[in-house]
Amino acid sequence: MKTDVIIVGAGPTGLALAGQLIRHKIDFVIFDRRETTTPHSKAIGVQARTLEIYEQIGLADKLIEQGWIAKKARMIVGGKVRGEADFAQFGKGMSQYPYILIVEQGKHEKLLYDFIKSNGRDVLWQTELETFSQTEAGVTANVKTASGAVETIEAKFLVGCDGSKSPVRHALGLTFEGSTFERMFYVADVVIDWKFENDALMVFLMKNNLLAFFPMVGENRWRIVGTFPEEFARDEGEALYEEIEAQIKKDSEVDLDITNVNWFSTYKVHTRHVNKFGEGRCFLAGDAAHIHTPAGAQGMNTGIQDGYNLAWKLASVLRGRSSLGLLETYDQERVENAENLLKTTDRFFNLVASPEPILSYLRTHIFPYVAGAAFSIDAVKKFIFPRVSQIGINYRRSALSETDGSFAVKAGDRMPYFEIENASVYDKLKEPKFHLLTFFDGENTALGLAESLPDDLADFHELPLYPNVAEIFGVSRTFSVLLRPDNYIGLITEDLSGANLKRYLGKLGI
């Protein structure tokens, strides 16, 4: 069997990567040792940046239809509601999807899988990686199929999306350093009979433990995430459900009856990332490359963004448009993001669960009473939403980012969201190619820019420099933005001759 890209693992990261390769018309083989997509909820938070990615292939609205938009949160201390925060439109003006979507991973995976099948492709289920090797020319993988036969797949590249225990990572000899939280976490999907409506995230604030209830689609359905006390001595997977329920009732201090348990699990939280995201023609994405606390619902979304970053670069190299050197920027950009992500999730986890006296006091005596007001302040929204939603991730330090001029938005930033003539600018950015946008002030022209682009490389948009655009970018004169296929700014320039653009494309090997 011969192909362009081998994808090892068909969880959300592998399936989303396959969807992007379909979008870029790149051939691939994807396989997984499981029988099919997961039947469980597992990761449930879908961030705005993921929905922006899905919108390009027509999946955002379909996923939203299957989920619940997190509209508000109630803070509970000592069994009583002490505060409430409204964040249904928390990111208004910053994204077309100004919220967190709660949707089960099982439904999420099935949607991606159906998209793959609708495009004439499929996953090789019950297929396991035995060995693989690589040369300067390509990768050869030996896999064991459902029948027990060993088959060989030859490809130009391989991507390991095979989870935290990644055989691909181990075979490549990459390190996975970090730490492990001593606390045992538990997660349970249940049906609850209690006094609260199924309309808000319920956050139980305590001195030592973590406990949160997330509304799920369906009558009285909830996802519960919590921690056992430090003295709870069990290995992963050993805790009984009865122990979980007892801990929930003790920590919540509310009268509740769990009438049905759909799924539960216990686990230790590790916070680790690889020393690099690839070796030769083999790469890692998702949990194979980074794991961290569940704080902020970042894990699955980060894996999907890994694949989004990698897919267009693989496509450019496979088409002979760019050299192999372009793929080095995948490691450069995503390692830095993984390092920042681990710091952020660790800090957030300490904020909501640390037993330190000062944090504990703030969490139980101050935060519940000020949260509602704080989350309504624009400055707070502009600080928090980009970090949680992942629209704030940037590649400013990347070799692919070049800012020429004085702009409030820099090369390496995600293209800001704004509307032009009552339509999202992202409506113009769906094609899997570069996008050159020139914003005219009515006086200066840029006739040479479009001529600097190969016909099949990019599309070209001439747009008026509307006041809202001028305010976002911090300029009042004509300028141009070259967006990469993942809608991050590669070049932002005031040069209208096309010279800077030609030089930038030459740096990419184009």
Secondary structure, DSSP 8 states (H G I E B T S, - for coil): -B-SEEEE--SHHHHHHHHHHHHTT--EEEE-SSSSS-SS----EE-HHHHHHHHTTT-HHHHHHTSEE--EEEEEETTEEEEEEE-TTTTTTT-SS-S-EE--HHHHHHHHHHHHHHTT--EETT-EEEEEEE-SS-EEEEEE-TTS-EEEEEESEEEE---TT-HHHHHHT--EEEEEEEEEEEEEEEEEESSS-TTSEEEEE-SS-EEEEEE-SSTTEEEEEEE--TT----TT---HHHHHHHHHHHH-S--EEEEEEEEEEEEEEEEEES-SEETTEEE-GGGTEE--STTS-HHHHHHHHHHHHHHHHHHHHTTSS-GGGGHHHHHHHHHHHHHHHHHHHHHHHHHH---HHHHHIIIIIHHHHHHHHTTSHHHHHHHHHHHHSTT---TTSTT-EEES--SS-TTSB----EETTEEGGGG--SSSEEEEEEE-SS---TTTGGGS-TTTEEEEEEE--HHHHHHHT--S-EEEEE-TTSBEEEEES--SSHHHHHHHHHTT-
